[in-house]
């Protein structure tokens, strides 16, 4: 018997489609949002003031140290408690008290020197200038006075890309009348990424750039056009005879920082593939989508009382039709899917058996390039247990570790259970995977 589709049913279908599209765009805003103008990254920047106080035997007191720039890390929308800067900014305050009994050190983070708004912080990680030149500071209590900045993987940075350095260069500050050292005093300079090098004075990798930096910029963020941190401003090449800048400045790549943050179990935010999507997508499209879906459901329920035409028009009921034909619902497969890195977007059916991941093609089914940093010959193994309906992951004694999505590092050769939707990564976020049912 022929059944006609009513206007109410057509409207409900349209509302469903509008709702679904709007919700998708809204989710893009939540997941991929975070793109900001480069100068807006100053909302995460602070002044770092580090001092070593020497108490001499004759009763005199001397102070040494210096100032630099720091910036906040953490999760979007949450108060921040950790600040990143250079190791050499806090070197005297951190190392001298450990070498000399008559020296004390203090490290302070200033939100506004004019308002005497600061916090004394703890140095929870320190690496000297000749090594990683990174220090991580912990605030006594989380604060909303700064926002966490988003990091970008170093391999995503292209040579000749425009970059911006933010901070409190001393040359700029001394030319101001009563600098406040607050958000409005943050200086921004612009240039391009010239090269990616391994400098001979340290153990980190760095971006060489012509972005202008000066003493006081040390430790500040280097950001891209979308306000994402791509480096930590560290040093400048100076002509030994004239003392003038040679126009070659250096920023430590963010991959050096994320390895340390993973090791220290400190949360941070990496830019995703949708980081170009603005935050306002979530605020605009999610409410529209929810309202449209709700309206569609109401109209659909009303139309269902008069017949099943809307179900056929919207494609609902396909499962019953398949069952009537004897096919039944589709069987879901246990799948391992790549999220980032070489295998991003690729999937592997775990119902066919376990997979071993690593650089050794003779013993691994998922093989990484031999020069992939942080990946061992036999790194880890993933399998699916149909009886327990869970996934099993085992680190095979890798050098740089296998980590769960929450940052937990696996113990070598100890099986850990995963469930559909759980993620893990090898060494760092550049090699992330998810287990799922499809």
C-alpha positions in Angstrom: 0.0 0.0 0.0 1.4 3.4 -0.9 2.1 5.7 2.0 2.5 9.5 1.6 5.1 11.5 3.5 3.4 14.4 5.4 4.8 17.9 5.7 5.4 17.3 9.4 7.6 14.3 8.6 9.5 16.3 6.0 10.1 19.1 8.6 11.3 16.5 11.2 13.8 15.1 8.7 15.1 18.6 7.9 15.5 19.4 11.6 17.4 16.1 12.1 19.8 17.0 9.3 20.3 20.6 10.5 20.8 19.3 14.0 23.4 16.7 13.1 25.4 19.1 11.0 25.3 21.8 13.7 26.3 19.4 16.5 29.2 18.2 14.3 30.4 21.8 13.9 29.9 22.4 17.6 32.0 19.4 18.5 34.7 20.7 16.1 34.7 23.9 18.2 35.1 22.0 21.4 37.7 19.5 20.2 39.7 21.6 17.7 39.1 25.1 19.1 41.9 27.0 20.7 43.2 28.9 17.7 43.9 32.5 18.8 45.7 35.6 17.4 49.4 35.4 18.2 49.3 38.4 20.5 46.5 36.9 22.5 49.0 34.3 23.6 50.2 36.9 26.1 47.3 35.8 28.3 49.5 32.9 29.3 52.8 34.9 29.8 54.3 35.9 33.1 57.5 37.6 34.3 60.0 35.2 36.1 62.2 36.8 38.8 64.9 34.5 40.2 67.3 35.6 43.0 70.2 34.0 44.9 71.1 35.7 48.2 74.6 35.3 49.5 75.2 35.9 53.3 78.9 36.7 53.7 80.9 36.0 56.9 81.4 39.7 57.5 77.6 40.2 57.7 77.2 41.7 54.3 74.5 40.4 51.9 74.8 40.2 48.2 72.2 39.2 45.6 72.5 37.8 42.1 70.1 36.3 39.6 68.0 37.7 36.9 64.6 38.0 35.1 63.1 36.1 32.2 59.8 35.1 30.8 57.5 32.1 31.5 54.2 30.8 30.2 51.4 28.6 31.5 50.6 25.0 30.6 47.6 22.9 31.5 44.1 22.0 30.2 41.8 24.5 28.5 39.3 26.2 30.9 41.0 24.9 34.0 43.2 26.9 36.5 46.9 26.6 35.8 49.6 25.5 38.2 52.7 25.0 36.1 54.9 27.6 34.3 57.6 26.8 31.7 60.8 28.9 31.3 64.5 28.4 30.5 66.8 26.6 32.9 69.3 29.5 32.8 66.7 31.9 34.0 66.5 30.1 37.4 70.0 28.7 37.4 71.5 30.8 40.2 68.4 30.7 42.5 68.1 26.9 42.0 71.8 25.6 41.9 73.7 28.0 44.2 71.8 27.0 47.4 72.6 23.4 46.6 76.3 24.2 46.2 76.9 26.7 49.0 75.5 26.6 52.6 75.4 30.4 52.9 73.2 31.0 49.8 69.4 30.9 49.6 67.3 31.1 46.5 63.8 32.3 45.6 61.9 32.2 42.3 58.9 34.4 41.9 56.3 34.6 39.1 54.8 38.1 38.6 51.3 38.7 37.2 51.8 42.5 37.7 54.8 44.0 39.3 53.0 47.4 39.5 50.3 45.8 41.7 52.8 43.7 43.6 50.8 40.6 42.4 53.2 37.7 42.4 53.6 34.1 43.7 56.7 32.3 45.1 57.1 29.1 43.1 58.8 25.7 43.4 61.2 24.5 40.7 60.0 21.0 40.0 62.2 20.4 37.0 65.6 21.9 36.1 68.0 21.3 33.2 71.1 23.5 32.7 71.8 25.7 29.7 74.3 23.1 28.3 71.6 20.4 28.3 67.9 20.9 27.7 67.8 24.5 29.3 64.2 24.0 30.5 62.8 24.7 34.0 59.2 23.9 35.1 57.8 25.9 38.0 54.9 24.9 40.2 52.6 27.6 41.7 51.6 27.1 45.3 47.9 27.1 44.2 46.2 26.9 40.8 45.3 30.3 39.3 42.9 31.8 36.7 45.2 34.9 36.3 46.7 33.2 33.2 45.5 30.7 30.6 47.3 27.6 29.5 48.8 27.8 26.0 48.4 25.1 23.4 51.5 23.2 22.1 52.1 22.2 18.5 54.2 19.1 17.5 57.5 20.2 16.1 57.2 18.1 12.9 54.2 20.3 12.0 56.4 23.4 11.8 57.5 24.3 8.3 60.7 26.2 7.4 60.0 29.8 6.4 56.8 29.7 8.5 56.0 33.0 10.3 56.6 32.9 14.1 56.1 35.4 17.0 58.2 35.7 20.2 56.5 37.0 23.3 58.1 38.1 26.5 59.7 40.9 28.6 62.9 41.8 26.9 65.1 44.0 29.1 66.0 46.5 26.4 62.3 47.3 26.0 61.5 47.5 29.7 64.4 50.0 30.5 63.1 52.3 27.8 59.6 52.5 29.4 58.5 54.8 32.1 57.5 52.7 35.1 57.0 49.4 33.4 54.2 47.4 35.1 55.3 43.9 33.9 51.8 42.9 33.3 49.9 41.6 30.3 50.0 45.0 28.6 53.8 45.2 28.8 54.3 41.9 27.0 56.4 42.6 23.8 55.8 40.7 20.6 58.3 40.4 17.7 57.8 38.7 14.3 60.0 36.8 11.9 60.4 33.4 10.2 61.7 29.9 11.0 65.0 29.6 9.1 66.2 26.1 10.1 65.9 23.2 12.6 69.3 22.4 14.1 71.1 20.6 16.9 73.3 23.3 18.5 76.8 22.5 19.6 76.4 24.1 23.0 73.5 22.1 24.3 71.7 18.7 23.9 68.3 20.0 22.6 67.0 20.6 19.1 66.2 24.2 18.2 64.5 26.3 15.6 66.9 28.9 14.1 64.9 32.1 13.3 65.3 35.7 12.6 62.6 36.6 15.2 64.1 39.3 17.4 64.7 38.3 21.0 66.9 39.9 23.7 67.8 39.2 27.4 64.6 39.0 29.3 62.8 37.1 26.4 64.5 33.9 27.7 61.9 31.2 28.5 59.1 33.0 26.7 56.9 31.2 24.1 57.5 31.2 20.4 54.0 30.9 18.7 52.7 30.4 15.2 50.0 32.3 13.3 47.3 30.4 15.4 48.9 31.3 18.8 50.1 27.7 19.3 53.5 27.3 21.0 56.2 25.9 18.7 59.3 26.7 20.8 60.8 28.2 23.9 62.9 31.3 23.2 66.4 30.6 24.5 69.4 32.4 22.9 70.8 34.7 20.3 74.0 34.7 18.3 76.2 37.7 19.1 79.2 39.0 17.2 82.1 38.6 19.6 83.9 41.8 18.4 81.0 44.2 18.2 78.5 42.7 20.6 75.8 43.1 18.0 73.2 40.5 17.1 73.9 38.4 14.1 70.2 37.9 13.4 70.3 34.2 14.2 68.2 33.4 17.3 67.2 30.1 18.7 64.1 28.5 20.3 64.0 25.1 21.8 61.5 22.9 19.9 58.3 21.9 21.8 59.0 18.1 21.4 61.9 18.5 23.9 59.4 20.0 26.4 56.6 17.4 25.9 59.0 14.5 26.6 59.8 16.1 30.0 56.2 16.9 30.8 55.3 13.2 30.0 58.1 12.1 32.2 57.0 14.4 35.1 53.3 13.5 34.6 52.3 17.1 34.1 49.2 17.8 32.0 49.4 20.0 28.9 47.4 20.6 25.7 48.5 19.6 22.2 47.0 21.1 19.1 44.8 18.6 17.1 44.2 18.4 13.4 41.2 20.7 13.9 43.0 23.4 15.8 42.1 25.9 13.0 38.5 25.7 14.1 37.5 28.8 16.3 36.1 28.3 19.8 32.9 30.2 18.9 31.8 27.2 16.7 30.9 25.4 20.0 28.9 28.3 21.4 26.9 28.9 18.2 26.4 25.5 16.6 26.0 23.2 19.6 22.8 25.1 20.9 21.4 25.2 17.4 22.1 21.5 16.9 20.6 20.5 20.2 17.4 22.5 19.6 17.0 21.2 16.0 17.5 17.6 17.1 15.0 18.0 19.9 12.5 19.5 17.5 13.0 16.7 15.1 12.5 14.1 17.8 9.2 15.7 18.9 7.9 15.9 15.4 9.0 12.4 14.7 7.2 11.1 17.8 4.0 12.8 16.7 4.3 11.5 13.1 5.0 8.0 14.3 1.6 7.8 15.9 0.0 8.1 12.4 2.3 5.7 10.6 5.8 4.5 9.9 6.5 6.6 6.8 8.9 8.9 8.5 10.9 5.9 9.7 11.3 4.7 6.2 12.1 8.3 4.9 14.8 8.9 7.5 16.3 5.5 7.1 15.3 4.3 10.6 14.3 0.7 10.8 17.1 -0.7 8.6 18.2 -2.9 11.3 14.7 -4.5 11.6 14.6 -5.0 7.8 18.0 -6.7 7.9 16.8 -9.0 10.7 13.7 -9.8 8.7 15.8 -10.9 5.8 17.8 -13.2 8.1 21.0 -11.2 8.1 20.8 -9.8 11.6 22.9 -7.0 13.1 26.5 -6.5 11.9 29.3 -8.0 14.1 31.6 -5.3 15.5 35.4 -5.8 15.1 38.0 -5.1 17.7 40.2 -2.5 16.0 43.4 -0.7 16.7 43.4 2.7 14.9 46.3 5.2 14.5 45.5 8.7 15.8 48.8 10.6 15.1 52.1 9.9 13.4 52.9 7.5 10.5 49.8 5.4 11.0 47.2 8.2 11.6 43.9 7.1 10.2 44.9 3.5 9.5 43.2 0.6 11.3 44.2 -2.9 12.2 41.7 -5.8 12.9 42.7 -7.3 16.3 40.3 -10.3 15.7 43.0 -11.5 13.3 45.4 -11.8 16.2 47.8 -9.7 18.2 50.0 -6.9 16.8 53.6 -6.1 17.8 54.7 -2.5 17.2 58.3 -1.4 16.8 61.2 -0.8 14.3 62.1 -4.4 13.7 60.4 -5.6 10.5 61.3 -9.2 11.3 59.3 -9.4 14.5 56.7 -6.6 14.2 53.4 -6.3 12.2 53.2 -2.5 12.7 56.7 -1.3 11.6 58.0 2.2 12.2 60.8 3.8 10.2 64.3 2.9 11.6 65.0 6.6 12.4 61.7 7.2 14.2 62.8 8.8 17.5 61.8 7.1 20.8 60.6 3.8 19.1 62.4 0.6 20.1 62.9 -2.5 17.9 60.1 -4.3 19.7 58.2 -1.6 21.6 54.8 -2.9 22.6 52.2 -5.5 21.9 48.4 -5.2 21.6 45.8 -8.0 21.5 42.0 -8.5 22.0 40.6 -10.9 24.6 37.2 -12.0 23.3 36.3 -13.9 26.5 36.8 -10.8 28.7 35.8 -8.4 25.9 38.8 -6.2 26.5 42.0 -5.2 24.9 45.4 -6.2 26.3 48.5 -4.0 25.9 52.1 -4.9 27.0 55.2 -2.8 26.9 58.1 -5.1 25.6 60.9 -3.4 27.5 61.1 -0.3 25.3 63.7 2.4 26.0 61.4 5.4 26.1 58.2 3.8 27.3 54.6 3.1 26.4 52.0 5.4 28.0 48.3 5.2 28.5 46.1 8.2 27.4 46.1 9.5 31.0 49.9 9.6 31.1 50.5 6.4 33.0 53.7 4.7 31.9 53.4 0.9 31.5 55.7 -1.4 33.5 57.7 -3.5 31.1 56.2 -7.0 30.4 53.2 -6.4 32.6 49.8 -6.7 30.8 47.4 -3.8 31.1 43.7 -3.9 30.2 42.2 -1.4 27.8 38.6 -0.9 26.8 36.9 0.5 23.7 37.8 4.2 23.3 41.0 4.1 25.4 44.1 5.6 23.9 47.9 5.0 24.4 51.1 6.3 22.8 54.6 5.2 22.2 57.3 7.5 23.7 55.3 10.7 23.0 52.1 12.1 21.5 53.5 11.9 18.0 52.7 8.1 18.0 49.2 7.8 19.5 46.7 5.0 19.0 43.1 4.2 20.1 41.4 0.8 20.6 37.8 0.6 19.5 34.9 -1.5 18.3 33.8 -1.0 14.7 
